Amino acid sequence: MTEPFVPPSRTDEGSRAALTEGDLDVTGLSGGTQSAPHEHPRAGVEVPALDQHGLDSQDGKVKGQTRLVARRFFHQPMAVGGLILFALLGIASSVIGHVWKYSYSQITNQFAAGPSGAHPFGVDDIGHDLMAQVARGVEKDIQTALLVALIAMVIGTTIGAIAGYYRNFADNLLMRFVDLVLSVPILAVLIVLGHLVSRQAGNWFWVAVIIGVLAWTYVARLVRADFLSLRERDFIEAARALGSTNRRIILRHMLPNAIGPIIVNGTLTVATSIILESTLSYLGLGIQPPEVSLGTLVASGQSSATTQWWLFVFPAGFLVLLILCIFLVGDGLREALDPKKTRVRA
């Protein structure tokens, strides 16, 4: 006689649900089997690498975005080399200014002397040690470029975020102002402002401020485009439905998702600002004596480039090297922060 079917009770279901991964071998994403969680890995076992989707190849856990970006960046030799060289230039320029026996403004007892053991980069016509001046010029160029990037990022991100989030009247007003600034040749404005301001102030800070207040327009347009796309996403609608304020939505939800393009554009702004500052200094409207920059050194050494080559070659070489390093870092960050790049080169 066939026994009647008895449906499983809640107790039986609970017993089956009580089986945990610790009682079974669980197959991971990589196709292998994992040991129970209570078994600790032996000392010296190598930590598994991430797969192409940012998951641990054994436990399938999602890793942080920062770790993914860092991993992609450090798998690019050119970008890493540019970052290391840029850091070395910044550190060396600061250290040389404090430990080198000659100051950038000190006049030695030699004049128009070529490179030697006492003066590795030579001496100019006045008696300045060129290595001390080049180190000072690199330091001031880096300080100026970083301040310009900071000013441009703050102004551009603020205007772009407001225009992209609120749209309508705010967007039209701010974007017309951006178009107005873009329609004016930036170099011509810099020359006029440099003549009015930098000659009175005579230091790198005001040169950086002048360039920074004119270099934010591209950042603003980039941030606006990202915010116009992000504001229609589901997680933004969910934040609005939960009662989040506009300020919280912009700062906590939208800005972190747009930080990648902002960082990449910031590195390009650093390189562009060095070129603009060198141009102004070359024209005599940038950093003024007794302060020095690479642009002023190139301008002063140009006339004697064929007879006293060291006065032109060393400043121009370090200027090109500095800009090249920043462009390599920017290109590496662009590749690392690109969401379409899912694979990590081994």
C-alpha positions in Angstrom: 0.0 0.0 0.0 1.4 3.4 -1.0 2.1 5.8 1.8 0.3 9.2 1.5 2.4 12.1 0.5 3.4 14.3 3.5 4.5 17.9 2.6 7.7 19.0 4.2 7.3 20.8 7.4 8.9 24.1 8.3 11.3 22.2 10.6 12.6 20.1 7.7 13.0 23.2 5.5 14.9 24.9 8.3 17.1 21.9 8.7 18.0 22.0 5.0 18.6 25.7 5.2 20.9 25.2 8.1 23.4 23.7 5.8 26.1 26.4 5.3 29.0 26.8 3.0 31.1 25.5 5.8 29.6 22.0 5.3 30.0 21.9 1.5 32.7 22.7 -1.0 31.6 25.7 -2.9 32.6 26.2 -6.5 34.1 29.7 -7.1 34.0 31.9 -10.1 37.3 30.5 -11.4 36.0 27.0 -11.5 38.0 25.7 -8.5 36.7 24.6 -5.1 37.1 26.5 -1.9 37.7 25.2 1.5 35.3 25.8 4.4 35.4 29.3 5.8 36.6 28.0 9.2 39.8 26.8 7.5 42.4 29.6 7.5 44.9 29.8 4.7 48.4 28.7 5.5 51.1 31.3 5.9 52.9 32.2 2.7 49.9 31.4 0.5 49.8 34.1 -2.3 46.7 36.3 -2.2 44.7 35.7 -5.4 44.6 38.5 -8.1 41.6 40.2 -9.4 39.9 39.0 -12.6 38.9 41.3 -15.5 35.6 42.2 -13.8 37.2 43.4 -10.5 36.3 40.2 -8.6 38.5 38.0 -6.6 39.2 35.0 -8.7 38.6 32.6 -5.7 35.9 34.2 -3.5 34.1 36.4 -6.0 34.1 39.4 -3.8 33.9 42.8 -5.4 36.9 45.0 -4.8 36.9 48.8 -4.3 37.0 51.2 -7.2 40.1 52.8 -5.9 41.9 49.5 -5.9 40.8 48.8 -9.5 41.9 52.2 -10.7 45.3 51.9 -8.9 45.8 48.4 -10.4 45.0 49.6 -14.0 47.3 52.6 -13.5 50.3 50.7 -12.2 50.1 48.3 -15.1 51.1 51.1 -17.4 54.8 51.5 -17.4 54.9 54.8 -19.2 52.4 56.4 -16.7 54.2 55.0 -13.7 57.5 56.2 -15.1 56.0 59.7 -15.6 54.7 59.8 -12.1 58.0 58.7 -10.6 60.0 61.2 -12.7 57.5 64.0 -11.8 57.9 63.2 -8.1 61.7 63.1 -8.4 61.7 66.5 -10.1 59.5 68.0 -7.4 61.5 66.5 -4.5 64.9 67.3 -6.1 64.0 70.9 -6.9 63.0 71.5 -3.3 66.0 69.7 -1.7 68.6 71.4 -4.0 67.3 74.7 -2.9 68.1 73.9 0.7 71.2 71.8 0.5 73.1 73.2 -2.5 76.0 75.5 -1.7 74.8 78.2 -4.1 71.5 80.0 -3.9 69.5 80.9 -7.0 70.0 84.6 -6.3 73.7 84.3 -5.2 76.3 85.8 -7.5 79.5 83.7 -7.7 83.0 84.7 -8.7 82.7 83.0 -12.1 81.0 84.4 -15.2 79.7 82.7 -18.3 81.4 79.4 -17.4 80.3 76.1 -18.8 79.4 73.0 -16.8 82.0 71.8 -14.4 82.3 70.0 -11.1 81.7 73.1 -9.1 78.8 74.2 -11.3 77.2 71.1 -13.0 74.9 73.3 -15.2 77.3 76.1 -15.7 77.1 79.8 -14.8 75.4 82.7 -16.6 76.8 86.0 -17.6 76.0 87.6 -14.2 77.4 84.8 -12.1 74.3 82.9 -11.1 74.7 79.1 -10.6 72.4 77.7 -13.3 71.6 74.4 -11.4 70.3 76.4 -8.5 68.2 78.6 -10.8 66.8 75.6 -12.8 65.9 73.9 -9.5 64.1 77.1 -8.3 62.4 77.4 -11.7 61.1 73.8 -11.6 59.8 74.3 -8.0 58.0 77.5 -8.9 56.5 76.1 -12.1 55.1 73.1 -10.1 53.7 75.3 -7.4 52.1 77.6 -10.0 50.7 74.7 -12.0 49.2 73.0 -8.9 47.5 76.2 -7.7 46.1 76.8 -11.2 44.7 73.3 -11.4 43.1 73.7 -7.9 41.5 77.0 -8.8 40.3 75.8 -12.2 38.9 72.5 -10.7 37.0 74.3 -7.9 35.4 77.0 -10.2 34.8 74.7 -13.1 33.3 71.9 -11.0 31.0 74.3 -9.1 29.6 76.0 -12.3 29.3 72.8 -14.2 27.5 71.0 -11.4 25.0 73.8 -10.9 24.3 74.1 -14.6 24.0 70.3 -15.2 21.8 69.6 -12.1 19.4 72.5 -12.2 19.3 72.9 -16.0 16.7 75.4 -17.5 17.5 79.0 -16.5 20.7 78.3 -14.5 22.1 76.1 -17.3 21.4 78.7 -20.0 22.8 81.6 -18.0 26.0 79.8 -16.9 26.7 78.2 -20.3 26.3 81.5 -22.1 28.9 82.9 -19.7 31.2 80.0 -20.4 30.8 80.5 -24.1 31.7 84.2 -23.6 34.9 83.3 -21.8 35.8 80.8 -24.4 35.3 83.2 -27.3 38.0 85.5 -25.9 41.6 84.5 -26.7 43.0 83.4 -23.4 46.6 84.4 -24.3 45.6 87.9 -25.1 43.7 88.2 -21.8 46.6 86.8 -19.9 49.0 89.3 -21.5 46.8 92.2 -20.5 46.2 91.0 -17.0 49.8 90.0 -16.6 50.9 93.5 -17.5 48.4 95.0 -15.0 48.8 92.6 -12.1 52.0 90.5 -12.2 54.3 93.5 -12.6 52.8 95.1 -9.5 52.8 91.9 -7.4 55.8 90.3 -9.0 55.4 86.8 -7.7 54.1 83.4 -8.8 50.9 83.5 -6.7 49.3 86.2 -8.7 50.4 84.6 -12.0 48.7 81.4 -10.9 45.5 83.2 -9.9 45.3 85.0 -13.3 45.7 81.7 -15.2 43.4 79.8 -12.9 40.4 82.2 -13.3 40.6 81.8 -17.0 41.3 78.0 -17.3 38.1 76.6 -15.8 35.8 76.6 -18.8 36.6 73.2 -20.2 36.2 71.6 -16.7 32.8 73.3 -16.4 31.5 71.9 -19.7 32.8 68.5 -18.9 31.2 68.4 -15.5 27.9 69.8 -16.9 27.8 67.0 -19.5 28.3 64.3 -16.8 25.7 65.8 -14.5 23.1 66.0 -17.2 23.5 62.3 -17.7 23.7 61.3 -14.1 20.7 63.3 -12.9 18.4 60.9 -14.9 19.9 57.7 -13.4 17.7 55.5 -11.2 19.8 55.9 -8.1 19.4 59.7 -8.3 15.6 59.3 -8.6 15.7 57.0 -5.6 17.6 59.5 -3.6 15.1 62.2 -4.4 12.2 59.8 -3.4 13.9 59.2 -0.1 13.9 63.0 0.6 17.6 63.8 0.0 18.3 67.5 -0.5 19.8 68.8 -3.7 23.1 69.5 -1.9 23.3 66.0 -0.7 22.5 64.5 -4.1 25.2 66.6 -5.8 27.9 66.1 -3.2 27.3 62.5 -2.1 25.8 60.8 -5.2 26.7 62.7 -8.4 30.1 64.3 -7.8 31.8 61.0 -6.8 30.5 59.5 -10.1 32.0 62.3 -12.1 35.4 62.5 -10.3 37.2 60.5 -12.9 37.0 62.9 -15.8 37.6 65.8 -13.4 40.9 64.2 -12.2 42.1 63.5 -15.8 41.2 67.1 -16.9 43.1 68.4 -13.8 46.3 66.7 -14.9 45.9 68.3 -18.3 45.3 71.6 -16.7 48.6 71.3 -14.8 50.5 70.8 -18.0 48.6 73.6 -19.8 49.3 76.0 -17.0 53.0 75.3 -17.1 53.0 76.2 -20.8 51.0 79.3 -20.2 53.2 80.5 -17.3 56.3 79.8 -19.3 54.8 81.8 -22.2 54.1 84.8 -20.0 57.5 84.6 -18.4 59.1 84.3 -21.8 57.3 87.5 -22.8 58.4 89.2 -19.6 54.8 89.3 -18.1 55.0 86.3 -15.8 57.2 85.7 -12.8 59.4 88.7 -12.4 63.1 89.0 -11.1 64.6 88.3 -8.7 62.3 85.3 -8.8 62.9 82.8 -11.6 61.0 80.3 -13.6 61.9 78.0 -16.5 60.2 80.4 -18.9 62.4 83.4 -17.8 65.5 81.2 -17.9 64.7 80.0 -21.5 64.0 83.7 -22.5 67.3 84.9 -21.1 69.3 82.0 -22.6 67.8 82.1 -26.1 70.1 84.9 -27.3 73.2 82.9 -26.4 72.0 79.4 -27.4 74.7 79.0 -30.0 77.6 80.3 -28.0 76.6 79.4 -24.4 74.4 76.4 -25.0 74.0 75.4 -21.4 72.0 78.6 -20.7 69.3 77.4 -23.0 69.5 73.6 -23.1 69.1 72.9 -19.4 66.1 75.1 -18.7 64.4 74.1 -22.0 65.1 70.4 -21.4 63.7 70.4 -17.9 60.6 72.4 -19.1 59.9 69.8 -21.8 60.6 66.9 -19.4 58.2 68.3 -16.8 55.4 68.8 -19.3 56.0 65.3 -20.7 55.8 63.7 -17.3 52.4 65.3 -16.6 51.0 64.3 -19.9 52.1 60.6 -19.3 50.4 60.7 -15.9 47.3 62.2 -17.4 47.1 59.6 -20.1 47.6 56.8 -17.6 44.8 58.2 -15.4 42.5 58.4 -18.4 43.1 54.8 -19.2 42.7 53.7 -15.5 39.5 55.7 -14.9 37.8 54.7 -18.2 34.8 52.6 -17.3 35.0 50.8 -20.7 38.4 49.4 -19.7 37.4 46.2 -18.0 40.5 44.2 -18.6 43.8 44.7 -16.7 46.9 44.1 -18.7 49.2 41.5 -17.0 
